[in-house]
């Protein structure tokens, strides 16, 4: 029962985190001059417009069932029109980086709360503190997972937009190849190489929280 409850908490936090991730893309695009996400009703924390059947539900469940060391997922990508951005070269990279940066920000905020809050609050029931610490730890860890995963430079992940902004024009063939076959490469990465991100993620977690992710 406890394991099932923890899994539900993980999935709930994951859905919340991927929604924050996608809304951040939309607001970054809006700031840069593109109103596509706003026009399509995607600048909302309501989960229904964002849920992706595979990325938000099926993949996380598969990873939970198989006891993967990391839990990954995504929501429906927030649409944006790169031709509406004020900066055509760097705009897509900024929009792409906004999602992982939002996750890193959440990880830092909740990780620092996990690290320092118990030492500065008094008179709060111990059970409440322990429950909050558990949730804060989950939020920090899952958001680090999402941030590092999405920075992988494989389409449709956000890292590919950053990579393409830096690619010289003569290497555009690399972009065309990745755009065409990126989804298959991503599936291979998820099931065979994603666990190799775990040491990096756990190290970042320890730096922020001062604790092991396994406690």
ZATIVO-672359 format. One record per atom (N, C-alpha, C): residue in three letters; x, y, z; atom name. Coordinates in pm, whole numbers, padded with zeros to 5 digits. Example, Ala and Ser with C-alpha at 12.3 -4.5 7.8 and 13.67 -1.06 7.14 Angstrom:
BEGIN
<atom Ala <01319 -00569 00780> N>
<atom Ala <01230 -00450 00780> CA>
<atom Ala <01320 -00330 00780> C>
<atom Ser <01285 -00225 00708> N>
<atom Ser <01367 -00106 00714> CA>
<atom Ser <01290 00003 00787> C>
This chain:
BEGIN
<atom Unk <00083 -00121 00000> N>
<atom Unk <00000 00000 00000> CA>
<atom Unk <00087 00126 00000> C>
<atom Unk <00193 00125 00084> N>
<atom Unk <00281 00241 00092> CA>
<atom Unk <00352 00265 -00040> C>
<atom Unk <00395 00155 -00105> N>
<atom Unk <00462 00170 -00235> CA>
<atom Unk <00367 00228 -00338> C>
<atom Unk <00242 00181 -00339> N>
<atom Unk <00143 00233 -00434> CA>
<atom Unk <00116 00381 -00408> C>
<atom Unk <00107 00419 -00280> N>
<atom Unk <00084 00559 -00246> CA>
<atom Unk <00199 00646 -00292> C>
<atom Unk <00323 00600 -00269> N>
<atom Unk <00441 00674 -00314> CA>
<atom Unk <00441 00690 -00465> C>
<atom Unk <00402 00584 -00535> N>
<atom Unk <00399 00589 -00682> CA>
<atom Unk <00298 00692 -00729> C>
<atom Unk <00182 00698 -00664> N>
<atom Unk <00081 00798 -00700> CA>
<atom Unk <00131 00939 -00673> C>
<atom Unk <00202 00957 -00561> N>
<atom Unk <00261 01088 -00532> CA>
<atom Unk <00361 01126 -00640> C>
<atom Unk <00447 01033 -00676> N>
<atom Unk <00546 01058 -00780> CA>
<atom Unk <00479 01098 -00911> C>
<atom Unk <00376 01024 -00949> N>
<atom Unk <00307 01054 -01075> CA>
<atom Unk <00238 01190 -01069> C>
<atom Unk <00176 01221 -00954> N>
<atom Unk <00111 01351 -00940> CA>
<atom Unk <00210 01466 -00949> C>
<atom Unk <00324 01452 -00881> N>
<atom Unk <00426 01556 -00887> CA>
<atom Unk <00485 01566 -01027> C>
<atom Unk <00501 01451 -01093> N>
<atom Unk <00554 01451 -01229> CA>
<atom Unk <00461 01529 -01323> C>
<atom Unk <00330 01502 -01316> N>
<atom Unk <00234 01572 -01402> CA>
<atom Unk <00239 01722 -01374> C>
<atom Unk <00239 01760 -01246> N>
<atom Unk <00248 01901 -01210> CA>
<atom Unk <00376 01964 -01268> C>
<atom Unk <00486 01892 -01260> N>
<atom Unk <00614 01947 -01302> CA>
<atom Unk <00623 01961 -01454> C>
<atom Unk <00569 01865 -01528> N>
<atom Unk <00575 01877 -01674> CA>
<atom Unk <00482 01986 -01724> C>
<atom Unk <00375 02012 -01651> N>
<atom Unk <00286 02123 -01688> CA>
<atom Unk <00358 02256 -01668> C>
<atom Unk <00424 02273 -01553> N>
<atom Unk <00504 02394 -01530> CA>
<atom Unk <00608 02410 -01640> C>
<atom Unk <00669 02299 -01676> N>
<atom Unk <00770 02297 -01783> CA>
<atom Unk <00713 02352 -01914> C>
<atom Unk <00598 02301 -01955> N>
<atom Unk <00540 02341 -02084> CA>
<atom Unk <00487 02485 -02080> C>
<atom Unk <00424 02523 -01969> N>
<atom Unk <00374 02660 -01958> CA>
<atom Unk <00490 02759 -01964> C>
<atom Unk <00605 02721 -01910> N>
<atom Unk <00723 02809 -01916> CA>
<atom Unk <00767 02831 -02060> C>
<atom Unk <00760 02726 -02143> N>
<atom Unk <00788 02745 -02287> CA>
<atom Unk <00695 02851 -02346> C>
<atom Unk <00566 02838 -02314> N>
<atom Unk <00467 02928 -02371> CA>
<atom Unk <00490 03072 -02329> C>
<atom Unk <00522 03094 -02201> N>
<atom Unk <00546 03231 -02155> CA>
<atom Unk <00674 03288 -02213> C>
<atom Unk <00776 03204 -02230> N>
<atom Unk <00900 03252 -02293> CA>
<atom Unk <00872 03297 -02436> C>
<atom Unk <00792 03217 -02509> N>
<atom Unk <00756 03255 -02646> CA>
<atom Unk <00675 03383 -02647> C>
<atom Unk <00583 03397 -02551> N>
<atom Unk <00501 03518 -02543> CA>
<atom Unk <00587 03642 -02520> C>
<atom Unk <00683 03631 -02430> N>
<atom Unk <00772 03743 -02401> CA>
<atom Unk <00852 03781 -02526> C>
<atom Unk <00884 03680 -02608> N>
<atom Unk <00964 03704 -02729> CA>
<atom Unk <00878 03742 -02850> C>
<atom Unk <00747 03754 -02830> N>
<atom Unk <00661 03807 -02936> CA>
<atom Unk <00566 03710 -03002> C>
<atom Unk <00565 03582 -02960> N>
<atom Unk <00475 03484 -03023> CA>
<atom Unk <00359 03452 -02929> C>
<atom Unk <00236 03468 -02975> N>
<atom Unk <00117 03448 -02893> CA>
<atom Unk <00045 03316 -02926> C>
<atom Unk <00113 03224 -02995> N>
<atom Unk <00047 03100 -03037> CA>
<atom Unk <-00005 03021 -02919> C>
<atom Unk <00078 03001 -02818> N>
<atom Unk <00036 02923 -02701> CA>
<atom Unk <-00081 02989 -02630> C>
<atom Unk <-00076 03121 -02620> N>
<atom Unk <-00186 03194 -02556> CA>
<atom Unk <-00314 03176 -02634> C>
<atom Unk <-00307 03185 -02767> N>
<atom Unk <-00426 03174 -02852> CA>
<atom Unk <-00487 03034 -02844> C>
<atom Unk <-00404 02932 -02819> N>
<atom Unk <-00454 02794 -02813> CA>
<atom Unk <-00486 02749 -02671> C>
<atom Unk <-00486 02843 -02577> N>
<atom Unk <-00526 02810 -02441> CA>
<atom Unk <-00429 02724 -02364> C>
<atom Unk <-00298 02735 -02398> N>
<atom Unk <-00200 02650 -02332> CA>
<atom Unk <-00123 02720 -02221> C>
<atom Unk <-00154 02846 -02194> N>
<atom Unk <-00089 02915 -02082> CA>
<atom Unk <-00175 02900 -01957> C>
<atom Unk <-00198 02776 -01921> N>
<atom Unk <-00284 02743 -01807> CA>
<atom Unk <-00224 02629 -01728> C>
<atom Unk <-00250 02626 -01597> N>
<atom Unk <-00206 02515 -01513> CA>
<atom Unk <-00308 02403 -01507> C>
<atom Unk <-00421 02421 -01575> N>
<atom Unk <-00519 02313 -01589> CA>
<atom Unk <-00452 02197 -01662> C>
<atom Unk <-00445 02078 -01603> N>
<atom Unk <-00370 01969 -01666> CA>
<atom Unk <-00433 01915 -01794> C>
<atom Unk <-00563 01930 -01813> N>
<atom Unk <-00630 01864 -01925> CA>
<atom Unk <-00575 01902 -02063> C>
<atom Unk <-00547 02031 -02091> N>
<atom Unk <-00494 02063 -02224> CA>
<atom Unk <-00351 02014 -02246> C>
<atom Unk <-00282 01972 -02138> N>
<atom Unk <-00140 01940 -02148> CA>
<atom Unk <-00111 01790 -02149> C>
<atom Unk <-00205 01707 -02103> N>
<atom Unk <-00176 01566 -02083> CA>
<atom Unk <-00149 01495 -02215> C>
<atom Unk <-00037 01423 -02220> N>
<atom Unk <-00003 01337 -02333> CA>
<atom Unk <-00017 01192 -02285> C>
<atom Unk <-00098 01111 -02355> N>
<atom Unk <-00129 00976 -02308> CA>
<atom Unk <-00003 00894 -02283> C>
<atom Unk <00092 00897 -02376> N>
<atom Unk <00213 00817 -02359> CA>
<atom Unk <00310 00883 -02262> C>
<atom Unk <00343 01011 -02287> N>
<atom Unk <00448 01076 -02208> CA>
<atom Unk <00408 01111 -02067> C>
<atom Unk <00278 01137 -02043> N>
<atom Unk <00233 01179 -01910> CA>
<atom Unk <00179 01064 -01826> C>
<atom Unk <00138 00955 -01890> N>
<atom Unk <00073 00847 -01816> CA>
<atom Unk <00142 00712 -01838> C>
<atom Unk <00145 00665 -01964> N>
<atom Unk <00193 00529 -01990> CA>
<atom Unk <00342 00511 -01959> C>
<atom Unk <00426 00603 -02010> N>
<atom Unk <00571 00591 -01986> CA>
<atom Unk <00604 00599 -01838> C>
<atom Unk <00553 00698 -01762> N>
<atom Unk <00583 00699 -01619> CA>
<atom Unk <00538 00573 -01547> C>
<atom Unk <00420 00521 -01584> N>
<atom Unk <00373 00397 -01521> CA>
<atom Unk <00467 00281 -01551> C>
<atom Unk <00513 00272 -01676> N>
<atom Unk <00606 00166 -01713> CA>
<atom Unk <00735 00176 -01633> C>
<atom Unk <00784 00298 -01614> N>
<atom Unk <00909 00317 -01540> CA>
<atom Unk <00890 00285 -01392> C>
<atom Unk <00772 00318 -01337> N>
<atom Unk <00744 00283 -01198> CA>
<atom Unk <00736 00132 -01181> C>
<atom Unk <00664 00066 -01272> N>
<atom Unk <00646 -00079 -01263> CA>
<atom Unk <00779 -00152 -01276> C>
<atom Unk <00866 -00103 -01364> N>
<atom Unk <00996 -00168 -01385> CA>
<atom Unk <01101 -00122 -01284> C>
<atom Unk <01060 -00037 -01189> N>
<atom Unk <01148 00013 -01084> CA>
<atom Unk <01273 00080 -01142> C>
<atom Unk <01250 00163 -01242> N>
<atom Unk <01360 00238 -01303> CA>
<atom Unk <01420 00335 -01200> C>
<atom Unk <01553 00357 -01203> N>
<atom Unk <01613 00450 -01107> CA>
<atom Unk <01574 00595 -01132> C>
<atom Unk <01523 00625 -01252> N>
<atom Unk <01475 00760 -01279> CA>
<atom Unk <01335 00752 -01339> C>
<atom Unk <01257 00855 -01312> N>
<atom Unk <01119 00862 -01361> CA>
<atom Unk <01108 00980 -01456> C>
<atom Unk <01067 00953 -01581> N>
<atom Unk <01063 01054 -01685> CA>
<atom Unk <00923 01066 -01742> C>
<atom Unk <00898 01178 -01808> N>
<atom Unk <00771 01197 -01876> CA>
<atom Unk <00767 01333 -01942> C>
<atom Unk <00659 01357 -02013> N>
<atom Unk <00642 01487 -02078> CA>
<atom Unk <00494 01512 -02102> C>
<atom Unk <00461 01636 -02126> N>
<atom Unk <00325 01676 -02163> CA>
<atom Unk <00323 01707 -02312> C>
<atom Unk <00203 01739 -02364> N>
<atom Unk <00196 01781 -02503> CA>
<atom Unk <00279 01907 -02520> C>
<atom Unk <00364 01911 -02623> N>
<atom Unk <00445 02032 -02642> CA>
<atom Unk <00358 02155 -02663> C>
<atom Unk <00395 02264 -02595> N>
<atom Unk <00326 02391 -02616> CA>
<atom Unk <00368 02446 -02752> C>
<atom Unk <00274 02478 -02840> N>
<atom Unk <00312 02523 -02974> CA>
<atom Unk <00366 02666 -02973> C>
<atom Unk <00461 02691 -03060> N>
<atom Unk <00505 02828 -03083> CA>
<atom Unk <00551 02839 -03228> C>
<atom Unk <00542 02961 -03281> N>
<atom Unk <00582 02987 -03419> CA>
<atom Unk <00716 03061 -03417> C>
<atom Unk <00825 02995 -03456> N>
<atom Unk <00957 03061 -03448> CA>
<atom Unk <00967 03185 -03535> C>
<atom Unk <00881 03195 -03637> N>
<atom Unk <00886 03313 -03725> CA>
<atom Unk <00826 03436 -03658> C>
<atom Unk <00752 03416 -03548> N>
<atom Unk <00697 03529 -03474> CA>
<atom Unk <00792 03582 -03368> C>
<atom Unk <00898 03508 -03339> N>
<atom Unk <00991 03549 -03234> CA>
<atom Unk <01076 03666 -03282> C>
<atom Unk <01103 03757 -03190> N>
<atom Unk <01182 03874 -03228> CA>
<atom Unk <01325 03836 -03266> C>
<atom Unk <01378 03732 -03204> N>
<atom Unk <01512 03686 -03238> CA>
<atom Unk <01500 03549 -03304> C>
<atom Unk <01517 03545 -03436> N>
<atom Unk <01494 03421 -03511> CA>
<atom Unk <01601 03316 -03481> C>
<atom Unk <01724 03359 -03453> N>
<atom Unk <01832 03262 -03431> CA>
<atom Unk <01829 03204 -03291> C>
<atom Unk <01825 03291 -03190> N>
<atom Unk <01834 03245 -03053> CA>
<atom Unk <01699 03228 -02985> C>
<atom Unk <01593 03284 -03044> N>
<atom Unk <01461 03273 -02984> CA>
<atom Unk <01417 03130 -02956> C>
<atom Unk <01426 03040 -03056> N>
<atom Unk <01386 02901 -03029> CA>
<atom Unk <01467 02836 -02918> C>
<atom Unk <01596 02870 -02909> N>
<atom Unk <01679 02813 -02803> CA>
<atom Unk <01635 02865 -02667> C>
<atom Unk <01599 02994 -02660> N>
<atom Unk <01552 03052 -02534> CA>
<atom Unk <01420 02989 -02492> C>
<atom Unk <01329 02973 -02589> N>
<atom Unk <01201 02907 -02559> CA>
<atom Unk <01225 02764 -02514> C>
<atom Unk <01316 02694 -02581> N>
<atom Unk <01346 02556 -02545> CA>
<atom Unk <01407 02544 -02406> C>
<atom Unk <01497 02637 -02373> N>
<atom Unk <01565 02629 -02244> CA>
<atom Unk <01475 02668 -02128> C>
<atom Unk <01365 02740 -02156> N>
<atom Unk <01278 02788 -02049> CA>
<atom Unk <01219 02673 -01967> C>
<atom Unk <01185 02563 -02033> N>
<atom Unk <01126 02449 -01961> CA>
<atom Unk <01222 02386 -01861> C>
<atom Unk <01342 02343 -01906> N>
<atom Unk <01438 02288 -01810> CA>
<atom Unk <01477 02387 -01700> C>
<atom Unk <01488 02516 -01734> N>
<atom Unk <01523 02615 -01633> CA>
<atom Unk <01413 02627 -01527> C>
<atom Unk <01286 02613 -01571> N>
<atom Unk <01176 02614 -01474> CA>
<atom Unk <01186 02494 -01380> C>
<atom Unk <01219 02377 -01435> N>
<atom Unk <01234 02258 -01351> CA>
<atom Unk <01352 02272 -01255> C>
<atom Unk <01463 02328 -01302> N>
<atom Unk <01578 02349 -01214> CA>
<atom Unk <01542 02447 -01103> C>
<atom Unk <01465 02551 -01136> N>
<atom Unk <01423 02647 -01035> CA>
<atom Unk <01336 02581 -00928> C>
<atom Unk <01240 02496 -00971> N>
<atom Unk <01157 02424 -00875> CA>
<atom Unk <01243 02333 -00787> C>
<atom Unk <01340 02265 -00850> N>
<atom Unk <01427 02174 -00774> CA>
<atom Unk <01506 02251 -00670> C>
<atom Unk <01556 02369 -00705> N>
<atom Unk <01635 02448 -00610> CA>
<atom Unk <01547 02498 -00495> C>
<atom Unk <01429 02551 -00528> N>
<atom Unk <01341 02604 -00424> CA>
<atom Unk <01300 02494 -00325> C>
<atom Unk <01250 02382 -00376> N>
<atom Unk <01205 02276 -00287> CA>
<atom Unk <01322 02204 -00222> C>
<atom Unk <01434 02194 -00293> N>
<atom Unk <01553 02134 -00234> CA>
<atom Unk <01607 02214 -00118> C>
<atom Unk <01608 02347 -00129> N>
<atom Unk <01655 02431 -00020> CA>
<atom Unk <01555 02432 00096> C>
<atom Unk <01425 02424 00065> N>
<atom Unk <01326 02409 00173> CA>
<atom Unk <01350 02278 00248> C>
<atom Unk <01375 02172 00175> N>
<atom Unk <01405 02042 00236> CA>
<atom Unk <01527 02054 00327> C>
<atom Unk <01625 02131 00281> N>
<atom Unk <01753 02139 00352> CA>
<atom Unk <01747 02226 00477> C>
<atom Unk <01677 02341 00469> N>
<atom Unk <01688 02440 00575> CA>
<atom Unk <01561 02461 00658> C>
<atom Unk <01443 02428 00603> N>
<atom Unk <01320 02461 00673> CA>
<atom Unk <01307 02394 00810> C>
<atom Unk <01341 02265 00825> N>
<atom Unk <01324 02203 00958> CA>
<atom Unk <01403 02275 01067> C>
<atom Unk <01510 02342 01031> N>
<atom Unk <01591 02409 01133> CA>
<atom Unk <01539 02545 01173> C>
<atom Unk <01440 02599 01100> N>
<atom Unk <01396 02735 01130> CA>
<atom Unk <01250 02742 01174> C>
<atom Unk <01180 02629 01173> N>
<atom Unk <01040 02632 01217> CA>
<atom Unk <01028 02565 01353> C>
<atom Unk <00940 02619 01436> N>
<atom Unk <00917 02565 01569> CA>
<atom Unk <00766 02551 01591> C>
<atom Unk <00730 02456 01672> N>
<atom Unk <00590 02442 01709> CA>
<atom Unk <00503 02377 01605> C>
<atom Unk <00562 02325 01498> N>
<atom Unk <00484 02258 01394> CA>
<atom Unk <00487 02108 01422> C>
<atom Unk <00373 02039 01414> N>
<atom Unk <00371 01895 01440> CA>
<atom Unk <00473 01820 01356> C>
<atom Unk <00542 01725 01420> N>
<atom Unk <00648 01652 01352> CA>
<atom Unk <00600 01577 01230> C>
<atom Unk <00477 01523 01237> N>
<atom Unk <00425 01448 01123> CA>
<atom Unk <00410 01536 01000> C>
<atom Unk <00363 01659 01022> N>
<atom Unk <00349 01752 00910> CA>
<atom Unk <00485 01782 00848> C>
<atom Unk <00583 01805 00933> N>
<atom Unk <00717 01837 00882> CA>
<atom Unk <00772 01721 00801> C>
<atom Unk <00755 01599 00852> N>
<atom Unk <00807 01482 00780> CA>
<atom Unk <00736 01465 00646> C>
<atom Unk <00605 01486 00642> N>
<atom Unk <00532 01475 00517> CA>
<atom Unk <00576 01581 00417> C>
<atom Unk <00592 01704 00465> N>
<atom Unk <00636 01810 00376> CA>
<atom Unk <00777 01781 00325> C>
<atom Unk <00864 01732 00412> N>
<atom Unk <01002 01700 00371> CA>
<atom Unk <01001 01594 00262> C>
<atom Unk <00915 01494 00277> N>
<atom Unk <00906 01389 00177> CA>
<atom Unk <00861 01445 00043> C>
<atom Unk <00758 01532 00045> N>
<atom Unk <00707 01591 -00079> CA>
<atom Unk <00813 01682 -00141> C>
<atom Unk <00879 01765 -00059> N>
<atom Unk <00982 01855 -00110> CA>
<atom Unk <01094 01777 -00176> C>
<atom Unk <01133 01665 -00115> N>
<atom Unk <01237 01581 -00171> CA>
<atom Unk <01196 01525 -00306> C>
<atom Unk <01071 01478 -00315> N>
<atom Unk <01020 01425 -00442> CA>
<atom Unk <01019 01533 -00550> C>
<atom Unk <00971 01653 -00514> N>
<atom Unk <00964 01761 -00612> CA>
<atom Unk <01103 01795 -00664> C>
<atom Unk <01200 01807 -00573> N>
<atom Unk <01336 01841 -00613> CA>
<atom Unk <01395 01734 -00704> C>
<atom Unk <01381 01608 -00665> N>
<atom Unk <01442 01500 -00742> CA>
<atom Unk <01377 01485 -00880> C>
<atom Unk <01244 01486 -00885> N>
<atom Unk <01176 01467 -01013> CA>
<atom Unk <01203 01583 -01108> C>
<atom Unk <01212 01704 -01055> N>
<atom Unk <01239 01817 -01143> CA>
<atom Unk <01382 01817 -01195> C>
<atom Unk <01474 01767 -01117> N>
<atom Unk <01610 01749 -01169> CA>
<atom Unk <01612 01645 -01280> C>
<atom Unk <01536 01536 -01260> N>
<atom Unk <01527 01434 -01365> CA>
<atom Unk <01473 01494 -01494> C>
<atom Unk <01364 01571 -01483> N>
<atom Unk <01304 01631 -01602> CA>
<atom Unk <01399 01730 -01669> C>
<atom Unk <01469 01810 -01589> N>
<atom Unk <01558 01911 -01645> CA>
<atom Unk <01671 01845 -01724> C>
<atom Unk <01740 01750 -01661> N>
<atom Unk <01855 01688 -01729> CA>
<atom Unk <01810 01605 -01848> C>
<atom Unk <01696 01537 -01835> N>
<atom Unk <01645 01459 -01948> CA>
<atom Unk <01612 01549 -02066> C>
<atom Unk <01544 01659 -02041> N>
<atom Unk <01502 01746 -02150> CA>
<atom Unk <01618 01823 -02213> C>
<atom Unk <01731 01829 -02147> N>
<atom Unk <01847 01895 -02205> CA>
<atom Unk <01925 01803 -02299> C>
<atom Unk <01884 01676 -02309> N>
<atom Unk <01947 01587 -02407> CA>
<atom Unk <01917 01641 -02547> C>
<atom Unk <02019 01656 -02633> N>
<atom Unk <01998 01722 -02763> CA>
<atom Unk <01940 01630 -02871> C>
<atom Unk <01828 01566 -02840> N>
<atom Unk <01759 01480 -02936> CA>
<atom Unk <01617 01533 -02952> C>
<atom Unk <01573 01566 -03073> N>
<atom Unk <01433 01609 -03093> CA>
<atom Unk <01337 01499 -03048> C>
<atom Unk <01225 01533 -02989> N>
<atom Unk <01172 01669 -02970> CA>
<atom Unk <01213 01733 -02838> C>
<atom Unk <01317 01683 -02771> N>
<atom Unk <01357 01739 -02642> CA>
<atom Unk <01414 01879 -02659> C>
<atom Unk <01410 01956 -02551> N>
<atom Unk <01447 02097 -02556> CA>
<atom Unk <01595 02118 -02588> C>
<atom Unk <01677 02024 -02546> N>
<atom Unk <01820 02038 -02574> CA>
<atom Unk <01850 02045 -02722> C>
<atom Unk <01763 01987 -02806> N>
<atom Unk <01786 01993 -02951> CA>
<atom Unk <01772 02135 -03001> C>
<atom Unk <01680 02213 -02944> N>
<atom Unk <01662 02352 -02989> CA>
<atom Unk <01785 02435 -02954> C>
<atom Unk <01843 02407 -02837> N>
<atom Unk <01966 02477 -02799> CA>
<atom Unk <02080 02436 -02891> C>
<atom Unk <02090 02305 -02918> N>
<atom Unk <02195 02256 -03009> CA>
<atom Unk <02182 02319 -03147> C>
<atom Unk <02061 02324 -03202> N>
<atom Unk <02042 02374 -03338> CA>
<atom Unk <02078 02522 -03348> C>
<atom Unk <02062 02597 -03239> N>
<atom Unk <02097 02740 -03241> CA>
<atom Unk <02248 02758 -03254> C>
<atom Unk <02325 02662 -03205> N>
<atom Unk <02470 02671 -03210> CA>
<atom Unk <02530 02606 -03335> C>
<atom Unk <02452 02522 -03405> N>
<atom Unk <02506 02452 -03521> CA>
<atom Unk <02539 02549 -03635> C>
<atom Unk <02659 02541 -03691> N>
<atom Unk <02689 02620 -03812> CA>
<atom Unk <02597 02578 -03926> C>
<atom Unk <02576 02667 -04019> N>
<atom Unk <02483 02639 -04128> CA>
<atom Unk <02527 02514 -04207> C>
<atom Unk <02657 02495 -04221> N>
<atom Unk <02706 02381 -04300> CA>
<atom Unk <02674 02246 -04235> C>
<atom Unk <02634 02248 -04108> N>
<atom Unk <02597 02125 -04037> CA>
<atom Unk <02446 02108 -04026> C>
<atom Unk <02369 02180 -04107> N>
<atom Unk <02224 02170 -04098> CA>
<atom Unk <02173 02031 -04132> C>
<atom Unk <02254 01953 -04202> N>
<atom Unk <02216 01815 -04231> CA>
<atom Unk <02195 01735 -04104> C>
<atom Unk <02273 01768 -04000> N>
<atom Unk <02256 01701 -03871> CA>
<atom Unk <02117 01730 -03815> C>
<atom Unk <02073 01855 -03827> N>
<atom Unk <01940 01892 -03778> CA>
<atom Unk <01831 01820 -03856> C>
<atom Unk <01843 01815 -03987> N>
<atom Unk <01742 01748 -04068> CA>
<atom Unk <01733 01599 -04032> C>
<atom Unk <01850 01537 -04012> N>
<atom Unk <01853 01395 -03976> CA>
<atom Unk <01786 01372 -03840> C>
<atom Unk <01822 01457 -03741> N>
<atom Unk <01765 01440 -03607> CA>
<atom Unk <01616 01470 -03605> C>
<atom Unk <01573 01570 -03684> N>
<atom Unk <01430 01600 -03692> CA>
<atom Unk <01352 01482 -03748> C>
<atom Unk <01412 01410 -03842> N>
<atom Unk <01342 01300 -03907> CA>
<atom Unk <01340 01174 -03822> C>
<atom Unk <01451 01146 -03754> N>
<atom Unk <01463 01019 -03682> CA>
<atom Unk <01476 01037 -03531> C>
<atom Unk <01455 01158 -03482> N>
<atom Unk <01478 01186 -03341> CA>
<atom Unk <01391 01106 -03247> C>
<atom Unk <01263 01085 -03282> N>
<atom Unk <01175 01014 -03190> CA>
<atom Unk <01223 00871 -03167> C>
<atom Unk <01270 00805 -03273> N>
<atom Unk <01320 00667 -03258> CA>
<atom Unk <01448 00666 -03175> C>
<atom Unk <01535 00766 -03200> N>
<atom Unk <01658 00776 -03121> CA>
<atom Unk <01625 00802 -02975> C>
<atom Unk <01518 00879 -02951> N>
<atom Unk <01479 00910 -02814> CA>
<atom Unk <01430 00786 -02741> C>
<atom Unk <01351 00704 -02807> N>
<atom Unk <01304 00581 -02744> CA>
<atom Unk <01421 00489 -02710> C>
<atom Unk <01517 00478 -02799> N>
<atom Unk <01636 00397 -02772> CA>
<atom Unk <01711 00453 -02651> C>
<atom Unk <01723 00587 -02647> N>
<atom Unk <01793 00649 -02535> CA>
<atom Unk <01721 00622 -02404> C>
<atom Unk <01588 00635 -02403> N>
<atom Unk <01512 00618 -02279> CA>
<atom Unk <01532 00479 -02221> C>
<atom Unk <01522 00378 -02305> N>
<atom Unk <01520 00241 -02254> CA>
<atom Unk <01660 00180 -02237> C>
<atom Unk <01763 00242 -02296> N>
<atom Unk <01896 00182 -02286> CA>
<atom Unk <01999 00274 -02221> C>
<atom Unk <01982 00405 -02230> N>
<atom Unk <02086 00496 -02183> CA>
<atom Unk <02040 00592 -02074> C>
<atom Unk <01909 00614 -02059> N>
<atom Unk <01860 00711 -01960> CA>
<atom Unk <01910 00682 -01819> C>
<atom Unk <01919 00554 -01775> N>
<atom Unk <01970 00530 -01639> CA>
<atom Unk <02110 00586 -01614> C>
<atom Unk <02185 00611 -01722> N>
<atom Unk <02320 00667 -01703> CA>
<atom Unk <02316 00813 -01659> C>
<atom Unk <02198 00874 -01670> N>
<atom Unk <02183 01010 -01617> CA>
<atom Unk <02174 01010 -01464> C>
<atom Unk <02143 00895 -01406> N>
<atom Unk <02116 00889 -01262> CA>
<atom Unk <02230 00946 -01178> C>
<atom Unk <02358 00909 -01200> N>
<atom Unk <02465 00965 -01115> CA>
<atom Unk <02471 01117 -01119> C>
<atom Unk <02448 01177 -01237> N>
<atom Unk <02451 01323 -01250> CA>
<atom Unk <02335 01384 -01171> C>
<atom Unk <02217 01326 -01187> N>
<atom Unk <02098 01376 -01118> CA>
<atom Unk <02114 01365 -00967> C>
<atom Unk <02162 01251 -00919> N>
<atom Unk <02176 01230 -00776> CA>
<atom Unk <02283 01322 -00716> C>
<atom Unk <02389 01348 -00793> N>
<atom Unk <02492 01442 -00745> CA>
<atom Unk <02433 01583 -00731> C>
<atom Unk <02356 01627 -00831> N>
<atom Unk <02292 01759 -00823> CA>
<atom Unk <02197 01765 -00704> C>
<atom Unk <02123 01657 -00680> N>
<atom Unk <02030 01652 -00567> CA>
<atom Unk <02106 01667 -00435> C>
<atom Unk <02217 01597 -00421> N>
<atom Unk <02295 01608 -00298> CA>
<atom Unk <02352 01748 -00278> C>
<atom Unk <02394 01812 -00387> N>
<atom Unk <02449 01947 -00377> CA>
<atom Unk <02343 02046 -00328> C>
<atom Unk <02219 02029 -00374> N>
<atom Unk <02112 02122 -00336> CA>
<atom Unk <02059 02092 -00196> C>
<atom Unk <02032 01966 -00170> N>
<atom Unk <01964 01929 -00045> CA>
<atom Unk <02059 01892 00068> C>
<atom Unk <02181 01854 00035> N>
<atom Unk <02273 01806 00137> CA>
<atom Unk <02242 01666 00185> C>
<atom Unk <02156 01594 00110> N>
<atom Unk <02114 01462 00152> CA>
<atom Unk <02119 01366 00033> C>
<atom Unk <02114 01237 00064> N>
<atom Unk <02107 01136 -00039> CA>
<atom Unk <01963 01122 -00087> C>
<atom Unk <01940 01100 -00220> N>
<atom Unk <01803 01080 -00268> CA>
<atom Unk <01742 00950 -00222> C>
<atom Unk <01820 00864 -00158> N>
<atom Unk <01768 00733 -00117> CA>
<atom Unk <01724 00730 00029> C>
<atom Unk <01736 00844 00096> N>
<atom Unk <01693 00846 00237> CA>
<atom Unk <01542 00861 00247> C>
